[in-house]
């Protein structure tokens, strides 16, 4: 985990709209959260250093990966709230 041993991953997605929806719900319920973003465009470009696939990553179909973390003490409450979304 990137941040802190007191935090645990509660949600992950590639959809930025869903991430903001979940963040707003957690904030409205006074649950502290942190996010981590993995940029997949950079990863794909590093895999293409030999230049064999020049179109790779230029179509806009490459999405970032978002992870949401909460404190372990809030994990059950956050999980319950998020389970009501689906």
N, C-alpha and C positions, 0 to 999 in steps of 0.2 A: 504494500500500500504506500502511496506517495506521501500522505500527510502525517498521520499520527496513529499510534497503536490503539488509541481510544476510539477511533472511527472505524466503521464497518460499511462495506458497500451494500446499498439497499436497492439500487435501481441502475440499469444501464440501457442505452438505446442509441440508435443512429438518427433518430428523428428529433430535430431541435425543438419543434413545436411541442412534442410530448414531454421533453425535458423541462421546458418552461412551465408547462401545465403542472407537472409534479412539483417543481420548485415552488410555485405559487401556493399549492395546497399545503406543502410542508411549512412554508412561511406563515400562512394563515393559521396554522395549528401550533405556532411557536416552537417548531422543531428546527434546531440549527443544522445546517447542511454545508457541505463543500462539494465542488465538482472537479472532475479531471477530464480533460479532452485529449484524445489521441488523433493527430492529424494524419489520415491515411494517404493524402496526396503526397506528402513527403516520403512516406514509406514506399509507395509505388514508384516514385521517381528514383529513389535509391536502388530499387530492384532493376531499374532500366538503365543503368550506367553504361552498358555496352551499346545502347542505341538501337537495338534490334526491333523495338516496338515503339515507334515515335508517337503514336496516337494514345498510348496508355496514359490515362489520367487527364486527358484534355477534353473529354466529353462532358464533364460535370457530373458524371454518375458516381464519382468517388465521394463517399460520405465520411464525415468524422465520426468518432465513437465517443460517446459521453457516458461518464460514470458518476453516480451520485452517492455520497457518503454521509452518514449520520453518526452521532455518538452512540456507543453500544447501549447506553442507558435508555436511549430513545428508539432503539431498533424495533421493539415489539409494537410500540405505538405507531411508528411510521409504516411498518409492514401492514398493520391492520388498516390504516388509512388508505394505503395504496391498493390493498386487496379490494376495497370498495369501488375502485375506479374501473375495474375490468368487468 
